Amino acid sequence: MPLFEIHVRGRVQGVGFRYLAKEAALRHGVTGFVRNLADRSVYIIAQAEESIIESFCDELKSGNGFSRVDELRLEQIESENRYHDFEIR
């Protein structure tokens, strides 16, 4: 299953963005994790088919009414890791 690295910048910390990501992941069947980074961005590892990841990213960009996504970078990465759920770290 393809694995993607997603970096999100904007107003994405302290506004429930990680919880939004988890709920979106559950709805779309995406596995992996989300965590805040020290530079105030959010880092996501997401595992699913590319079309599902695109829908997942669209939902992230829409936000939750408190967040604002200024930049979302998506890159497919090589990894042997397999994720079975989606967690907040």
Residue frames as a rotation matrix with the C-alpha (Angstrom) as fourth column:
MET 1
0.584 0.812 0.000 0.00
0.812 -0.584 0.000 0.00
0.000 0.000 -1.000 0.00
PRO 2
0.018 -0.603 0.798 1.42
0.501 -0.685 -0.529 3.42
0.865 0.409 0.289 -0.90
LEU 3
0.231 -0.072 -0.970 2.78
0.937 -0.252 0.242 5.59
-0.262 -0.965 0.009 1.90
PHE 4
0.273 -0.032 0.961 2.71
0.521 -0.835 -0.176 9.39
0.809 0.549 -0.212 1.84
GLU 5
-0.451 -0.427 -0.784 4.40
0.864 -0.430 -0.263 12.12
-0.225 -0.796 0.562 3.84
ILE 6
0.313 0.641 0.701 2.29
0.674 -0.670 0.311 15.26
0.669 0.375 -0.642 4.28
HIS 7
-0.688 -0.471 -0.552 3.54
0.714 -0.577 -0.398 18.57
-0.131 -0.667 0.733 5.69
VAL 8
0.299 0.858 0.417 0.90
0.803 -0.463 0.377 21.15
0.516 0.222 -0.827 6.53
ARG 9
-0.786 -0.540 -0.303 1.64
0.618 -0.700 -0.357 24.80
-0.020 -0.467 0.884 7.29
GLY 10
-0.242 0.706 0.665 -0.69
0.064 -0.673 0.737 27.59
0.968 0.221 0.118 8.38
ARG 11
-0.332 0.242 0.912 -2.79
-0.926 -0.268 -0.266 27.94
0.180 -0.933 0.313 11.51
VAL 12
0.248 0.351 -0.903 -2.69
-0.383 0.892 0.241 24.23
0.890 0.286 0.356 12.30
GLN 13
-0.562 -0.382 -0.734 -1.57
0.523 0.523 -0.673 24.01
0.641 -0.762 -0.095 15.94
GLY 14
-0.936 0.217 -0.277 -3.78
0.171 -0.407 -0.897 24.75
-0.308 -0.887 0.343 18.92
VAL 15
-0.486 0.782 -0.390 -6.93
-0.852 -0.524 0.012 24.63
-0.195 0.338 0.921 16.78
GLY 16
0.197 0.592 0.781 -7.85
-0.433 0.767 -0.473 20.92
-0.880 -0.245 0.408 16.81
PHE 17
0.238 -0.120 -0.964 -6.18
-0.971 -0.009 -0.239 20.16
0.019 0.993 -0.118 13.47
ARG 18
-0.818 -0.569 -0.084 -4.72
-0.565 0.822 -0.074 16.82
0.112 -0.013 -0.994 14.59
TYR 19
-0.527 0.710 0.467 -8.19
-0.018 0.540 -0.842 15.71
-0.850 -0.452 -0.271 15.69
LEU 20
0.425 0.597 -0.680 -9.59
-0.690 -0.273 -0.671 16.83
-0.586 0.754 0.296 12.34
ALA 21
-0.247 -0.625 -0.740 -6.88
-0.938 0.347 0.020 14.74
0.244 0.699 -0.672 10.64
LYS 22
-0.925 -0.091 0.369 -7.72
-0.234 0.901 -0.365 11.68
-0.299 -0.424 -0.855 12.73
GLU 23
-0.057 0.986 0.154 -11.47
-0.127 0.146 -0.981 11.96
-0.990 -0.076 0.117 12.04
ALA 24
0.408 0.140 -0.902 -10.82
-0.875 -0.224 -0.430 12.46
-0.262 0.964 0.031 8.32
ALA 25
-0.626 -0.715 -0.311 -8.48
-0.764 0.642 0.062 9.47
0.155 0.277 -0.948 8.30
LEU 26
-0.710 0.428 0.559 -11.12
-0.047 0.763 -0.645 7.29
-0.702 -0.484 -0.522 9.93
ARG 27
0.326 0.897 -0.298 -13.74
-0.365 -0.172 -0.915 8.39
-0.872 0.407 0.271 7.37
HIS 28
0.473 -0.200 -0.858 -11.42
-0.881 -0.094 -0.464 7.73
0.012 0.975 -0.221 4.43
GLY 29
0.991 -0.113 0.076 -9.80
0.104 0.988 0.111 4.52
-0.088 -0.101 0.991 5.70
VAL 30
0.416 -0.893 0.168 -6.35
-0.291 -0.307 -0.906 6.12
0.861 0.328 -0.388 5.94
THR 31
0.843 -0.244 -0.480 -3.81
0.537 0.455 0.710 4.67
0.046 -0.856 0.514 8.38
GLY 32
-0.031 -0.923 0.384 -0.67
0.528 -0.342 -0.778 6.27
0.849 0.179 0.498 9.84
PHE 33
0.079 0.029 -0.996 -0.18
0.967 -0.246 0.069 9.13
-0.243 -0.969 -0.047 12.29
VAL 34
0.454 0.048 0.890 -0.22
0.336 -0.934 -0.121 12.90
0.825 0.354 -0.440 12.77
ARG 35
0.244 -0.380 -0.892 2.00
0.949 -0.098 0.301 15.02
-0.202 -0.920 0.337 15.02
ASN 36
0.999 0.019 -0.046 2.88
0.016 -0.998 -0.066 18.64
-0.047 0.066 -0.997 15.65
LEU 37
0.218 -0.971 0.097 6.38
0.862 0.145 -0.486 19.84
0.458 0.190 0.868 14.80
ALA 38
-0.100 -0.368 -0.925 8.40
0.846 -0.520 0.115 22.48
-0.524 -0.771 0.363 16.65
ASP 39
-0.949 -0.310 0.053 8.14
0.284 -0.775 0.565 24.89
-0.134 0.551 0.823 13.70
ARG 40
-0.480 0.858 -0.185 4.32
-0.389 -0.397 -0.831 25.07
-0.787 -0.327 0.524 14.26
SER 41
-0.318 0.372 -0.872 3.58
-0.884 0.218 0.414 22.86
0.344 0.903 0.259 11.25
VAL 42
0.366 0.472 0.802 1.91
-0.651 0.746 -0.142 19.45
-0.665 -0.470 0.580 11.27
TYR 43
-0.608 -0.631 -0.482 3.49
-0.793 0.504 0.342 16.24
0.027 0.590 -0.807 9.96
ILE 44
0.437 0.800 0.411 1.37
-0.710 0.587 -0.389 13.34
-0.553 -0.122 0.824 8.73
ILE 45
-0.886 -0.453 -0.097 2.29
-0.427 0.719 0.548 9.87
-0.179 0.527 -0.831 7.56
ALA 46
0.116 0.993 0.036 -0.68
-0.753 0.111 -0.649 8.50
-0.648 0.048 0.760 5.63
GLN 47
-0.903 -0.392 0.175 -1.13
-0.223 0.778 0.588 5.09
-0.367 0.492 -0.790 4.05
ALA 48
0.192 0.935 0.297 -3.85
0.112 0.280 -0.953 4.46
-0.975 0.216 -0.051 1.46
GLU 49
0.012 -0.104 0.995 -4.35
0.981 0.195 0.009 4.45
-0.195 0.975 0.104 -2.29
GLU 50
-0.855 -0.517 0.031 -3.47
0.512 -0.834 0.206 7.75
-0.081 0.192 0.978 -3.96
SER 51
-0.415 0.770 0.485 -7.07
0.182 -0.452 0.873 8.66
0.891 0.451 0.047 -4.84
ILE 52
0.519 0.562 -0.644 -8.06
0.721 0.117 0.683 8.22
0.459 -0.819 -0.344 -1.19
ILE 53
-0.242 -0.707 -0.664 -5.10
0.906 -0.410 0.106 10.34
-0.347 -0.576 0.740 -0.04
GLU 54
-0.839 -0.036 0.543 -6.18
0.340 -0.814 0.471 13.11
0.425 0.579 0.695 -2.42
SER 55
0.179 0.972 0.149 -9.67
0.255 -0.192 0.948 13.15
0.950 -0.132 -0.283 -0.87
PHE 56
0.411 -0.146 -0.900 -8.13
0.911 0.114 0.397 13.07
0.045 -0.983 0.180 2.61
CYS 57
-0.654 -0.738 -0.167 -5.92
0.733 -0.673 0.099 16.09
-0.186 -0.057 0.981 1.73
ASP 58
-0.496 0.566 0.659 -8.92
0.222 -0.650 0.726 17.97
0.840 0.506 0.196 0.31
GLU 59
0.581 0.736 -0.348 -10.68
0.504 0.010 0.863 17.53
0.639 -0.677 -0.365 3.65
LEU 60
0.029 -0.661 -0.750 -7.59
0.966 -0.174 0.192 18.72
-0.257 -0.730 0.634 5.53
LYS 61
-0.830 -0.372 0.416 -7.43
0.509 -0.811 0.289 21.84
0.230 0.451 0.862 3.35
SER 62
-0.005 0.925 0.381 -11.09
0.299 -0.362 0.883 22.59
0.954 0.118 -0.275 4.11
GLY 63
-0.810 -0.457 0.368 -10.22
-0.192 -0.387 -0.902 22.75
0.555 -0.801 0.226 7.80
ASN 64
-0.431 0.608 -0.667 -12.49
0.845 0.531 -0.062 22.79
0.317 -0.590 -0.743 10.82
GLY 65
0.622 0.685 0.380 -13.48
0.537 -0.726 0.430 26.44
0.570 -0.064 -0.819 11.02
PHE 66
0.898 -0.386 -0.213 -10.57
-0.012 -0.504 0.864 27.28
-0.441 -0.772 -0.457 13.33
SER 67
0.012 -0.946 0.324 -7.64
0.475 0.290 0.831 26.06
-0.880 0.144 0.452 11.24
ARG 68
0.812 0.118 -0.572 -6.21
-0.431 -0.541 -0.722 27.57
-0.394 0.833 -0.388 8.07
VAL 69
0.350 -0.694 0.630 -4.01
0.630 0.672 0.390 25.63
-0.694 0.260 0.672 5.66
ASP 70
0.520 -0.285 -0.806 -1.57
-0.536 -0.843 -0.047 27.89
-0.666 0.456 -0.591 3.82
GLU 71
-0.108 -0.622 -0.776 0.53
-0.955 0.281 -0.093 25.09
0.276 0.731 -0.624 2.36
LEU 72
0.585 0.212 0.783 0.12
-0.432 0.898 0.080 21.33
-0.686 -0.385 0.617 2.06
ARG 73
-0.127 -0.708 -0.695 3.01
-0.985 0.174 0.003 19.34
0.119 0.685 -0.719 0.59
LEU 74
0.717 0.432 0.547 2.37
-0.450 0.886 -0.110 15.72
-0.532 -0.168 0.830 -0.35
GLU 75
-0.090 -0.792 -0.604 5.11
-0.974 0.195 -0.110 13.26
0.205 0.579 -0.789 -1.28
GLN 76
0.924 0.302 -0.236 4.98
-0.274 0.951 0.145 9.52
0.268 -0.070 0.961 -1.79
ILE 77
0.048 -0.927 0.372 7.78
-0.999 -0.036 0.037 7.80
-0.021 -0.373 -0.928 0.12
GLU 78
0.116 -0.133 -0.984 9.31
-0.274 0.948 -0.161 4.36
0.955 0.288 0.074 0.14
SER 79
-0.375 -0.224 0.900 8.93
-0.925 0.028 -0.378 2.40
0.059 -0.974 -0.218 3.35
GLU 80
-0.685 0.119 -0.719 8.40
0.026 0.990 0.140 -1.11
0.728 0.077 -0.681 4.59
ASN 81
-0.934 0.343 0.102 6.24
-0.160 -0.145 -0.976 0.21
-0.320 -0.928 0.191 7.44
ARG 82
-0.486 0.872 -0.062 2.63
0.318 0.242 0.917 -0.87
0.814 0.426 -0.395 7.54
TYR 83
-0.906 0.251 0.340 0.14
-0.423 -0.545 -0.724 1.02
0.003 -0.800 0.600 9.68
HIS 84
-0.725 0.648 -0.233 -3.04
0.596 0.760 0.260 -0.56
0.346 0.049 -0.937 11.00
ASP 85
0.379 0.825 -0.419 -4.74
0.913 -0.407 0.023 2.50
-0.152 -0.391 -0.908 12.48
PHE 86
0.025 -0.339 0.940 -4.35
0.389 -0.863 -0.322 6.28
0.921 0.374 0.110 12.60
GLU 87
0.355 0.050 -0.934 -3.02
0.935 0.002 0.355 7.87
0.019 -0.999 -0.047 15.77
ILE 88
0.801 -0.156 0.579 -2.24
-0.148 -0.987 -0.061 11.28
0.581 -0.037 -0.813 17.18
ARG 89
0.274 -0.788 -0.551 1.32
0.875 0.442 -0.198 11.47
0.400 -0.428 0.811 18.46
